[in-house]
Amino acid sequence: MTWVYFALAAVAEIAGCFTFWAWLRLGKSPLWLLPGMASLALFAFLLTRVDSDAAGRAYASYGGVYILSSILWLWAVEHRAPDRWDILGAAVCMVGAAIILFGPRPA
């Protein structure tokens, strides 16, 4: 379930942050911030569902998922194709996230 929570958290965080972007950079109504703040609260809640022994480890491993999700947002929502450096960077981050979250630890 960890990856499901990470994926849902990423959508919630990016959508929430995008509402601020839309308000400040795209001239949208400040009312966009209301669902944005709710989305950011949902993001924080979802990260608490990740099976990790420490919050910092969950947040660090989530960072890779966030980067990959941001590249997908760039493509799907902003209609800008990721280049090879975007893809390579996201892949490296996902490998790092997996190492942080699933690496063997002493009991």
Backbone as a ProteinNet text record, in pm:
[ID]
protein_1_A
[PRIMARY]
MTWVYFALAAVAEIAGCFTFWAWLRLGKSPLWLLPGMASLALFAFLLTRVDSDAAGRAYASYGGVYILSSILWLWAVEHRAPDRWDILGAAVCMVGAAIILFGPRPA
[TERTIARY]
81.2	0	84.9	212.4	298.4	297	313	320	185.7	76.9	-56.5	-70.9	-32.1	-38.6	51.1	170.3	260.6	199.3	140.5	80.9	-34.8	-121	-233.2	-183.8	-81.4	-24.5	34.7	100.6	161.6	56	-51.7	-159.1	-215.9	-240	-295.9	-199.9	-71.7	24.1	40.5	57.9	79.3	-44.8	-162.3	-286.3	-301.4	-271.2	-279.8	-181.6	-60	40.4	5.7	-50.5	-85.8	-193	-280.2	-381.5	-315.6	-209.1	-135.8	-68	-10.1	51.2	-53.1	-170.5	-276.9	-322.5	-332.5	-375.4	-270.4	-145.5	-41.9	21.7	28.1	97.7	5.4	-115.7	-207	-329.3	-334.1	-442.5	-577.5	-579.4	-705	-755.5	-879.8	-943.5	-877.8	-871.9	-821.5	-907	-1026.5	-1110.3	-1048.7	-957.1	-885.1	-808	-775.3	-695.8	-772.8	-903.9	-982	-967.3	-995	-970.1	-820.9	-737.1	-593.4	-546.8	-597.2	-557.8	-613.1	-734.8	-790.8	-706.6	-662.6	-579.8	-445.6	-388.1	-261.2	-279	-393.7	-422.2	-436.1	-502.3	-515.5	-377.9	-292.9	-155.1	-85.6	-91.9	-24.8	-82.6	-213.1	-277.2	-229.2	-226.6	-187.7	-45	43.8	181.4	188.5	93.8	94.9	55.2	-2.4	-46.3	67	178.5	291.5	353.5	381.8	441.2	591.5	626.9	767.1	786.8	905.7	931.3	964.6	983.2	1018.4	959.4	908.3	847.7	949.6	1068.6	1170.8	1203.6	1205.9	1233.3	1117.7	995.6	879.1	883.1	913.8	918.1	1030.2	1146.3	1260.7	1231	1174.5	1144.2	1030.8	937.3	830.2	884.6	996.6	1055.2	1075.1	1119.7	1136.7	1004.5	903	769.6	716.6	741.3	696.5	761.7	888.1	958.5	901.4	882.8	823.9	683.5	603.6	467.7	466.7	562	572.1	602.8	687	717.8	593.4	517.2	392.7	290.1	284.5	195.7	234.6	364.9	416.5	361.2	361.1	318.7	166.5	95.6	-49.5	-130.7	-90.5	-171.1	-119.7	12.1	68.6	103.1	84.1	103.4	243.5	342.1	482.5	551.6	601.9	665	794.8	813.8	941.8	1053.3	1170.6	1284	1361	1466.7	1541.1	1601.9	1635.2	1693.9	1588.1	1466.6	1356.3	1334.3	1331.4	1305.2	1418.8	1541.9	1657.2	1660.4	1639.9	1641.5	1533.3	1413.2	1304.4	1336.1	1396.7	1432.5	1535.8	1637	1738.7	1674.3	1583.4	1515.8	1431.7	1365.1	1284.2	1371.3	1486.9	1580.1	1622.6	1655.3	1691.9	1579.4	1457.6	1342.3	1325.7	1340.2	1326.4	1437	1557.6	1668	1639	1594.5	1566.2	1454.1	1347.7	1231.3	1248.2	1309.3	1312.9	1449.4	1551.2	1682.4	1681	1763.1	1763.9	1814.9	1747.9	1785.1	1799.8	1890.3	1901.9	1773.7	1741.3	1617.3	1625
-121.3	0	126.9	115.2	232.9	314.1	246.3	318.5	380.5	317	374.6	504	500.5	623	732.2	693.5	791.9	852.8	770.3	821.2	916	878	964.9	1094.2	1082.6	1201.5	1295.4	1239.5	1322.7	1400.7	1333.8	1403.3	1514.6	1483.9	1584.7	1702.3	1674.3	1783.6	1869.3	1806.1	1883.3	1964.2	1903.8	1976.8	2095.2	2074.1	2183.5	2294.7	2259.7	2360.9	2431.7	2357.3	2418.7	2526.6	2512.2	2616.4	2749.7	2744.4	2867	2922.6	2834.9	2875.5	2942.6	2879.2	2932.4	3070.1	3086.4	3214.8	3323.6	3292.9	3395.4	3414.7	3310.6	3321	3322.1	3267	3257.8	3347.8	3423.3	3518.9	3458.4	3337.7	3275.6	3339.5	3316	3369.6	3314.9	3396.6	3345.6	3231.6	3214.8	3103.5	2968.2	2967.3	2844.8	2791.5	2880.5	2838.4	2748.1	2758.5	2675.7	2526.3	2481.6	2339.2	2305.1	2403.8	2380.4	2349.3	2424	2398.9	2266.1	2232.2	2101.3	1989.5	2009.6	1910.8	1893.5	2003.4	1994.4	1926.1	1946.5	1875.7	1725.7	1689.7	1548.9	1488.5	1562.8	1518.4	1483.1	1573.1	1548.4	1425	1410.2	1292.6	1164.6	1164.2	1044.2	1000.5	1095.4	1056.9	987.4	1014.9	945.7	799.4	761.4	623.8	534.2	592.9	516.2	432.7	307.4	216.4	243.3	325.4	360.5	380.1	348.5	362.7	506	593.9	732.1	825.3	937.3	1035.3	1085.4	1116.7	1168.7	1072.3	943.4	843.2	836.7	844.5	845.3	968	1083.5	1207.6	1203.6	1151.3	1144.8	1052.6	937.6	845.4	899	971.2	1032.3	1135.3	1196	1297.1	1246.8	1123.5	1066.6	1051.2	1008.7	993.6	1130.3	1231.8	1367	1415.4	1389.8	1432.9	1362.8	1232.3	1159.8	1212.6	1234	1283.6	1423.4	1504.8	1639.2	1634.1	1541.1	1524.9	1476.8	1386.1	1340.9	1454.1	1538.9	1656.8	1750.5	1773	1856.9	1809.3	1679.5	1619.7	1619.2	1570.5	1549.1	1677.2	1765.6	1884.6	2007.6	2024.4	2143.4	2120.4	1998.6	1963.8	1997.9	1969.8	1987.3	1852.3	1804.3	1672.3	1676.1	1579.3	1571.4	1533.6	1588.9	1551.2	1437.4	1393.4	1278.7	1307.3	1431.7	1466.6	1463	1504.4	1491.7	1344.5	1261.2	1118.5	1052.1	1081.5	1024	1069.7	1196.9	1248.5	1185.4	1170.6	1108	961.9	892.2	751.7	738.3	824.4	821.7	847.2	941.5	973	856.5	786.6	671.5	558.7	538.2	438.2	479.6	606.1	655.8	640.1	670	655.8	510.7	417.2	275.4	230.5	278.8	243.9	295.7	419	477.3	401.7	373.3	313.1	164.4	91.5	-53.5	-113.5	-28.6	-79.4	-154.6	-260.3	-338.9	-254	-269.1	-195.5	-293.3	-264.2	-352.7	-346.7	-457.9	-467.2	-393
0	0	0	35.3	43.8	-85	-199.1	-325.7	-362.1	-319.8	-343.7	-265.2	-137.5	-55.4	-112.2	-155.8	-215.8	-341.9	-426.5	-550.2	-520.1	-427.7	-390.5	-325.9	-240.9	-176.6	-281	-380.3	-483.9	-561.3	-597.9	-669.5	-582.4	-455.1	-364	-345.6	-330	-308.6	-433.8	-546.7	-669.4	-704	-689.4	-717.6	-622.3	-494.8	-397.9	-427.5	-458.8	-492.4	-622.2	-717.1	-845.1	-827.3	-728.1	-707.5	-670.2	-593.2	-560.5	-685.9	-766.4	-892.4	-981.3	-992.3	-1077.4	-1029.3	-899.3	-842.3	-866.6	-831.8	-835.6	-973.9	-1054.9	-1182.4	-1303.2	-1286.1	-1399.9	-1384.9	-1274.7	-1255.2	-1218.9	-1165.5	-1124.6	-995.3	-965.1	-845.5	-718.6	-612.7	-484.4	-429.3	-480.4	-436.4	-472.2	-567.2	-600.6	-479.6	-385.7	-270.5	-175	-172.7	-79.8	-109.5	-230.8	-255.9	-250.5	-281.9	-274.3	-133.2	-37.1	102.6	151.9	109.9	146.1	85	-37.1	-104.2	-32.4	15	88.3	223.4	288.1	414	387.2	278.3	241.4	214.4	146.8	121.7	253.1	350.8	478.8	548.3	543.5	603.6	536.1	404.3	331.7	363.6	384.8	419.7	554.8	643.3	772.9	758.8	646.9	624.6	574.6	535	482.4	594.2	561.2	658.6	668.9	766.1	789.8	938.7	987.2	1130.4	1170.2	1072.8	1103.4	998.1	1043	952.1	849.9	894	803.6	691.7	721.7	618.4	518.4	568	478.2	388.5	446.3	367	264.3	304.4	212.5	94.9	123.1	13.5	-73.1	-13.4	-90.4	-190.1	-158.2	-246.4	-388.3	-403.7	-536.5	-609.8	-535.7	-594.3	-636.5	-554.5	-587.7	-717.4	-732.7	-853.3	-977	-969.3	-1081	-1111.7	-1008.7	-1027	-1087.6	-1050.5	-1107.7	-1257	-1296.4	-1438.3	-1513.3	-1452.5	-1514.5	-1522.5	-1419.9	-1420.1	-1534.7	-1548.3	-1656.7	-1790.9	-1810.4	-1935.8	-1950.7	-1847.7	-1858.3	-1843.6	-1752.7	-1722.5	-1796.9	-1798.7	-1862.5	-2009.9	-2056.8	-2198	-2248.7	-2165.1	-2204.2	-2189.6	-2295.9	-2293.9	-2214.3	-2124.9	-2054.1	-2150.9	-2127.4	-2212.1	-2145.2	-2209.1	-2156.3	-2019.8	-1991.7	-1862.2	-1753.1	-1785.4	-1689.7	-1653.6	-1755.5	-1735.6	-1658.6	-1697	-1627.4	-1481.4	-1458.9	-1322.7	-1236.4	-1290.6	-1215.3	-1184.6	-1281.2	-1258.8	-1147.5	-1149.9	-1044.8	-907.8	-902.8	-776.3	-726.3	-816.8	-775.6	-720.9	-780.9	-727	-586.2	-568.1	-435.5	-334.9	-375.5	-286.4	-242.6	-335.7	-302.4	-205.7	-226.8	-136.1	4.1	15.2	146.5	216.8	146	210.6	237.1	145	155.5	187.8	206.5	241.2	373.8	384	509.1	626.3	737	857.9	973.7	1064.8	1182.6	1266.4	1325.2	1405.2	1534.6
[MASK]
+++++++++++++++++++++++++++++++++++++++++++++++++++++++++++++++++++++++++++++++++++++++++++++++++++++++++++

